[in-house]
Amino acid sequence: MSTPDDLLIDLAAMVESEQTNQMSLTVVVHGAVITGRLAPESVWRQRVAEVLQDSDQLTPFAEVFRSPGPTGRPSHLHFHVARILQGTLGIPETGGMYRIAVKDVSAWTVGDFSYSDK
């Protein structure tokens, strides 16, 4: 999107202000469909830092994620337990951590998608 969607920014701001991670969202970014739950940036950063800290090779990078994020109007969406939907698969199956610029979202809907062969 050339102009970020104010409604989407309002949703992200609400997640940030209430420190909740229960808002499910699906977005389209450069043709990729990503579905999952939004997390406050501080919670997302903490979780990424924990994952990096547990890695033998990536431990030094954990500190970058421990710094406080910017304040003010959200410019990014922070997903956890998120999957990129490709064909009949969600990658990764267990979900991952994604940071997406609001300005890059071309479409979105509330809720997350999953495939079922029932």
Number of C-alpha atoms within 10 A of each C-alpha: 12 9 10 15 15 10 9 19 18 13 17 23 18 15 21 23 10 9 14 14 17 11 17 19 21 24 24 16 18 11 10 12 18 23 28 27 23 27 24 22 23 17 16 21 22 17 17 19 21 16 12 18 16 11 12 8 9 12 14 12 14 20 14 11 17 15 12 11 10 10 9 8 11 21 16 17 28 27 27 23 17 25 26 21 19 11 7 10 13 19 14 13 12 9 17 15 19 20 14 15 13 23 16 16 24 16 15 16 13 15 13 16 17 11 10 7 4 3
